[in-house]
Amino acid sequence: MSRARAAVLAVDGGNSKTDLALVSRSGDLLALLNGPTISHQQVPIEAAMERLRGFVADARSDGGVDGPIAIGSFCLAGADFPPDVRLLREALGAAGVAERIEVRNDAFAALRAGSPTGWGVVVICGAGVNAVGVGPDGREARLAAVGDLSGDWGGGMGVGREALAVAVRARDGRGPSTALSALVPQTVGLRRPIDVTRAMYDGRMSQRRLEELSPLVFRTAAEGDAVARSIVDRLADELAVMAIAIARRLRVASREVDVVLTGGVFRTEEPGFYARLGERLAGGLPRAQVHRLTARPVLGAALLGLDALGAARGGAAERRLREDFRTR
């Protein structure tokens, strides 16, 4: 029985999960798997590489793939600074999963998947926030995206933390009244906002549960709560500022530029949020073309791998791969 040949091993690796695809040189999607994180920030790198090798073996078996893989295109959370990238490239090279290794931050996968032109700006709003951009000349710009230490605010954690703060302040008389003062503790099964604070302070409740409050804030804003609306507006303003700053650094702010929106927070359908975001984007990027990413970002990692192998951008291989992802 003949076996398929994969040219690209594409990996989109986040802090909680990994998507992996095997793709032929002609753009056929041979295997597409989802598994646990291989982030070196979440598990020891030796364990991460062992997990990856098993994951690749499963993908090879699933796709009937034989022979060497020309390139491993890894778009990974935590590939933030040059030392991170060097560490990951060395470890991935030693893992022996592909003949050539390329490592980028996971934001670049989302941009390549979501931008029809292959260049533009991507804004990520998941647990945290990030923004990166690629210009038409290949120049790159990005934010440090390491949280408070680099001036970042937003994402599910930021919105949830702000929701808890305004709930506590409303309850103890320091802030305006808001429905969040009752809804925040109710969402996590407690009675008062301060009970949530104390549970997290004492370590009885993980602060990751703050992410659960983000959808609540959007719903409460849609119902007319002024305090919740102020949080949503702040988030929209911050995300727009990030996109505009990246576009200006790339010197494309006056051009027709793709702005790709991705991350769990963008699952909301709250109309006021998108109206505010669109208005703020238009103020700094008057010709922006805004796209909410619907494809899995691992598509972008695969396309970057095909790019590196010389495939024509927007050509037959890319069209076939995009269609395979849509039908898969």
N, C-alpha and C positions, 0 to 999 in steps of 0.2 A: 504494500500500500504506500502511495506517495505521501510525503510529509511536506507541510508548508514551510516556507522560509520567511522569518520575520527580520525586517531591517531595523525596526525601531522598537525599543522597550521604553514605553512612556510611563512615568510615575508622577502622580500628583499626591504629595504627602503632606497631610495636615497634622495637627497636634492630637487628633482623636481618631483619624482613619487614613487609609491609603487607597487610592484608585490606581489600578495598573492596567495598561493596554499593550498588546503586541500588534504591530502593524507591519504590513508588507510594503515594499518599496513603491508599489503601485497604488497604495492607499487602502488596501483591504484591511478591515478590522478583524483580526484573527482570534483575539481573546480579550475579554474585558472583565476584570475581577475587582472586588472590593474586599478590604481586609483591615486589620488593626494597624495602628500607627507604627511607622518606622522612624519617628522623629527622635533625633539624638537628645532633644530637650526633655523627652518623656521617658525614654528607656535607654539603658547603656548602649553605646554604639555597637559593641560586639553582639549584643542580643538583637539589636535592630538589623544588623547585616545578616545574621542567621535567619531571622524572620523573613527578610527580603529574599534570600536564596530559596527558601521554601515556597514563598509566594510566586517567584518566577517559575519554579518547577511546576507548580500547579497550573500556571497560565500556559506553559508549554504543553502540558498534557491536555488541557482543556481545548487548546487551539490546534493540536496536532502539529506542533512546531518542532523542527529539527534544525541542527546546524547553528553556527555562531550568529549572534545578533550584532549588527554593525554599530549601532549607537544606543546608548542609554541616555534618555532625555529626562532628567530628574528636576522637577519643580517642587521645592520643599519648603515648608515652614521652618524657620530657624536658619535659613541660608541668608543671614542678614548682613554680616560683615565679612571681609576677606578671610579672617582666620576660620570662621564657620565654613565657608565655601571650600577652603583648602582641606580642612578636616574631613568634610563629607566626600570630596572628590577622591582623596586618598583611600578612604574606607570603601567607597563604592568600586573603585578600581581594583582593590584587593579582593572584593567579593566575587569578581570574575563573571559578572552577569552580562556584560557587553564588551565589545572590543574597544569602544571609545566612550568616555563619560563626559556629559555636560551637566553642570549643576547651576540652577537658578533659584531665586526665591519663587514661591508658589504663585505670587501675584502675576508673574509673566505668563503663566499658563492661562489664567483667566483672560488676560488681555488678548492673547493670540486666538483664543477660542471665540471671543466675543466681538472682535473688531474685523469687519469685512476687509479693511485695507491692510491689516496686520500691524498698524501703528496707531498710536493714540494714548489715551489715559485710562487706567483702570482704578476704580475706587472699591476697596474691599471693606465691607461692614459685616463682620461676623461676631465672634466673641470680642474682638478688638477691631481696630481700623488700620488701614494701610492704603497707600496710593503709589503707583509707579507709572512711568510713561516711557514710550519709545517713539522717537521722532521719525519722520520719513527718511532721514539720513542715517538712521540706526543709532543715533545718540540716545542714551538712557538717562532718566532722572527718577529718583525715588526718595521716599522718606525713611528715616531710621526705623520707625514703627516698633519701638520697644516700650510703649506705654507712657506713663507719667514722666519717665526720665527723658523722653524726647518730645514732650509737649503734646502728646496725643490725648484726645478725649473722644469717646463714642463707642460704638459697638454694643453688643448685648450686655456686656459687663458694665460698661460706662453708663448706659441708660438705666440698667437695673440698680446700680449703686446710687444714682441720682434719685431714682424713685424711692428707694429706702430713705435717703436723706430727707427729701421733702415730706415724706410720711411722718418721720420722727419729728421734724420741726413743726409740722402742722399740729401734731398731737400735743406737743409740749408748749405751744403758744409762741414759737419763734417764727413761724411762717404762715402763709395764707392757707385757708381751709382747702382741702382737696379730698376727693373720693379715694385717693391712693392711701390715705391714712388707715382706712378699713380694708381696702382690697389687697394691699401689699402683704400684711400678715396672713390674711385669709388664703392667699395663693400658696403659701408655704406651710399652712396648717398651724399657725400660731394666732394669738389673740391680739397683741398690740405690736406696733412697729418696733418699739424698744426691745421686745422679746426676740425679734429677728436679729437685731443688732447684737444682743447679748449672746444668742446662740452661736453666731458667727465669731464673735470675739472670744468665746470660751472654747471654740473648736468643736462644738456639738453639731454644727451645720456648716457644710462647705460653702465658701463664698462663690463657688461656681453656680450655686443656685440663684444668684442674682440674675443670671441670664434668663431665668424663667419669668422675670418681671418685665422684660422688654416687650413682648406681645401685649401684656396688660397695659402698659403705658400707651401704646398706639390705640388700643380699644377705648381706653378712658379718654384720650384726646378726642377721638371721633365722637364720643358721647357729649362733648362740650366742656370738659373739665379744663379750666384755664391753666392750671399748674402742669398737668400732663401735656397740654398743648405747648407750653413753653419748653419742655424737655424735647419734644419732637422737633420743634422749630430750631432749637439749638443744634440738634443733630444734623438737620438738613443744612443749616448754615455751615457747620464744620466740614461736612463732606464736600460741599461746593468749594469752600476755601482750599481744601486739599487738592481737588481736581484743577482748579484755576492756577494754583501755585506750581503744580507739575507742568501744566501746559505753558506757562510763562517761562519756566526754566528751559523748556524745549524750543521756545520761540515759535509756538504754533497757536497762540491764543487767538489770533485774528483769522486763523484758517478754519476750514471745515474739518473738525477733529472729532474722532470717535471717543465717546466717554462710556466705558463699560462699567456697569454696576453689578457687583456680585457679593455673595455672602448671605448668611442666614437672615439677617435683619431685613434684607430686601425682599423677603417673602411676604412682608406686609402688603396689603392692598389699600392702606389708609390714604385717601386721596389728598388730604391736606399736606401730608409729608412730601408727596411727589410734586404737588403744585409749588410748594415752597422751594424744594430742591431745584426744580426746573427754572423757577424765577431767578434764583441766586446764580445758577450756572449761566443763564442767559446774560446776566449782568457782566460777567467776566469772559465768557466764551460765547459770543453772539452767534457763532455758526456751528455750535456743538451738535453732534448727532448722538443722542443718548440711547444706549441699548442696555436692557436688563438681561444678563446672561441666563440662558435657559439650558444650554448644553453643559455637560460635566466638564470641569476645567481640564481633566486629563486629556480631552481632545486637543487643547492648546499645547500641552506637553508633547503630544504626538506630532502635531503640525510643526512645532519647533524642531523636532528631530528630523522630519522630512525636509524642512528648510536647510538644515545643516548638511543633508545628503544631496542637496542641489535640486530638489523638486521645485517646480515653478510655483510661485505663490499664486493661489487662486486657480491653479491648473487642474488637470484631470485627477491627479492623486488626491489633492485637497478636496475637490468636489465629491469624490467617491467616499472619502473618509467621513466627511461631514454627513453625507447621506446615511452611511452605515451607523453613525452615532444616533441619528434621528430615528432610524428604524429599530435599533437595538434598545 
